[in-house]
Amino acid sequence: MKKFIDKLFSIFNSESKAIAIYLPMFILLAFIFVITINNVYTKTYDIERFDRAKETIRSPITIENEVETDRKMRETVSNVVDRYTVSEEITEEQVGLLEELFDAIETIEKEDTNKTPISLEDKTTHLEEILSEELINEIDEVVFMQLFRLDVKDRTKAKKTFIQSVEKTLNNGVRIENIQSAKEEVKSILKYSSLDDETKDAFKELIDFSVVENSFFDIEKTMEARNEAASGVEPVMIRSGDIIVREGQIVTNEIYEELQLVGLLNRGNQILPAIGLLIFATFLLSIITYELNRLYRRQHLTPAKTIAVLFISIITITLMKIMSLYTDQLQSVFLLVPVATGVLLIRLLIYERLAIILAIVYAILGSIIFNGEIPGSLNIESFLYFIFFQLAGIYLLRDVRDRMSIIKTAFGMAIINVMTIMFFLFLSFQQYYFIDFIIHASFGVAAAILSVVLTIGLMPFFETGLGILTDSKLLHLANPNQPLLRKILQDAPGTYHHSVMVANLSETACEAIGANGLLARVGSYYHDIGKTVNPYYFIENQVGIKNPHDFISAKESAEIIIGHVTNGAEMLKKEQLPKEIIDICLQHHGTSLVEYFYRMAEKEGKQVDEADFRYPGPRPQTKEAGVISICDATEAAVRSLDEPSNEKIANIVQNIVNNKLLDGQFNETPLTIKEIHTIRETVCTTLQGIFHSRIQYPDKEE
């Protein structure tokens, strides 16, 4: 694995950012395309009418079934009954004729009472003389005689019942096709009335005259009713995700037409979704590429970090894809995806802003992956859940130096997940029960815990396997029980104290300019590890002994002094410390001159080559290395003062910074003049606080 990673590093470092950035992004683009193609690709089926479906087939799109809509509309219109208009004039006319008949009978009966009795025939004749012609023509005179024979009370009672029943029947409307049933209805009323049989028989003879057609077909109302019914027909829609045919079901003509309508039998347009997905994936990857270019320009991007972005993205997308395979069995399966793993790793390994960008990208991809393989649709719920989930993790993971903070982040993410799930449930039109909330909430909590577990489990792979330096790794290296730090303390205690002082200065200065203070601190701990090879040749370790440089030449002394850089780098490489720490060890003196021994060699009268008295370099390449080079020199110089004062400290720091600038030691660092000025001010303030003036206490005799 290490050889494979080294080979990748050599490839990425061989040319330019075209390989370091664009090649991994191209690989990621291809991976995203392969993973999501079936979520946008409309699968077609080789199926014939009356075959049995080999699988359940769902509609990939939402479309109106116009044929079925037309059929439904025709059926609805045909069910509209014809509209008829009841003629009130005819009703009033018929009732009026009946009233006229009985009024005439009553008038004749009164005349019979007041005068001499009139025979039945004379009454009938008289009645025919005063009645309307229509009554005379339609009603037989025998009926008139029967009415005259009835008792007055019975006739009056029957008249009321009969006219009311006729009026009611006519008001309901009597059509030509139901006129007979209308007459039977009146007969039925008479039949079950309390009238005697003779009265019933007399009035039955009037039914044929009284009940006539008074309801006529109204074409305007009928067409209006049909149009209203047709407009009320809802279009028959085949919605995205609807099951068209189930596994084992026979494909009928209707099903076959639906399959054809939604394009599941058409194989001519399958290239278009692939092109659309490629454009979409390119757009997402261009956002990531822009941010990587930004980090590259600021020298914050290494090949290891680029590979980490690639691997983390592949892992995150793969997790979502695996979980999406169980969507049919569990519709809310996306709640279980530990999607925050990826952004937590990016946050810990690389940069917070990049983690936010990737959180958005992963959420968008999740909405595609969890669309139920329905082309053209996005799962908005999964997008919102993933974006809140990931952003909560990025925001809550503030103190990355403490691994326990990751556990606290899990608790915060779990709360955010549960609140998001409540938001979904409360706004849903579906009815949910308390047990549903418990199940879904448990999914959200499990996803938060899984994210943390996977983050902690994968961190060592990226820290060790890819050689990425993280804050947690730096904290581990800063432990005083580290073998190399114990070696400095035991073999070169003066150097150890010097390293601790440089660490304090460097961390403060780096934080003042926005650099990595923790890296500067840990790098300072190890920057002089090479002095443990020959500890007594360095003045801070010469306690109670003669200076061994007094017994060797200036050139030999310079070689020993210079050698502590290369010796230290070799020791750090042997112990497999991170490259950033090794680089600080190599760069903290840059190519500066060992001026003391250079001047000593000149005094010896020999021909002196300045290159022999310069450190091999390289010059500081990072802000942290540049800061340490200043702090290393200033701490040693100020410590050598007998009576340090604020003015002396400021002058020494100013001279050291100026000399390094003139010597070109900062030419290859990203430090600006403003930042160098800030470093100088910060170092002065810190040193003045450490080497402040002390009160001279009198001795015992005084």
Secondary structure by P-SEA (a helix, b strand, c coil): caaaaaaaaaaaaccccccccaaaaaaaaaaaaaaccccccccccccccccccccbbbbcbbbbaaaaaaaaaaaaaaaccbbbbbcaaaaaaaaaaaaaaaaaaaaaaaaaaacccccaaaaaaaaaacccaaaaacccaaaaaaaaaccaaaaaaaaaaaaaaaaaaaaacccccaaaaaaaaaaaaaaaccccaaaaaaaaaaccccccccbbbbaaaaaaaaaaaaaaccccccccccccccccccccaaaaaaaaaacccccccaaaaaaaaaaaaaaaaaaaaaaaaaaaaaccccaaaaaaaaaaaaaaaaaaaaaacccccccccccccccaaaaaaaaacccaaaaaaaaaaaaaaaaaaaccccccccaaaaaaaaaaaaaaaaaaccccccaaaaaaaaaaaaaaaaaaaaaaaaaccccccaaaaaaaaaaaaaaaaaaaaaaaaaccccccccccccaaaaaaaaccccaaaaaaaaccaaaaaaaaaaaaaaaaaaaaacccaaaaaaaaaccccccccccccccccccccccccccccaaaaaaaaaaaaaaaaaaaaaacccaaaaaaaacccccccaaaaaaaaaaaccccccccccccccccccaaaaaaaaaaaaaaaaaacccccaaaaaaaaaaaaaaaaaacccccccccaaaaaaaaaaaaaaaaaaaccccccccccc
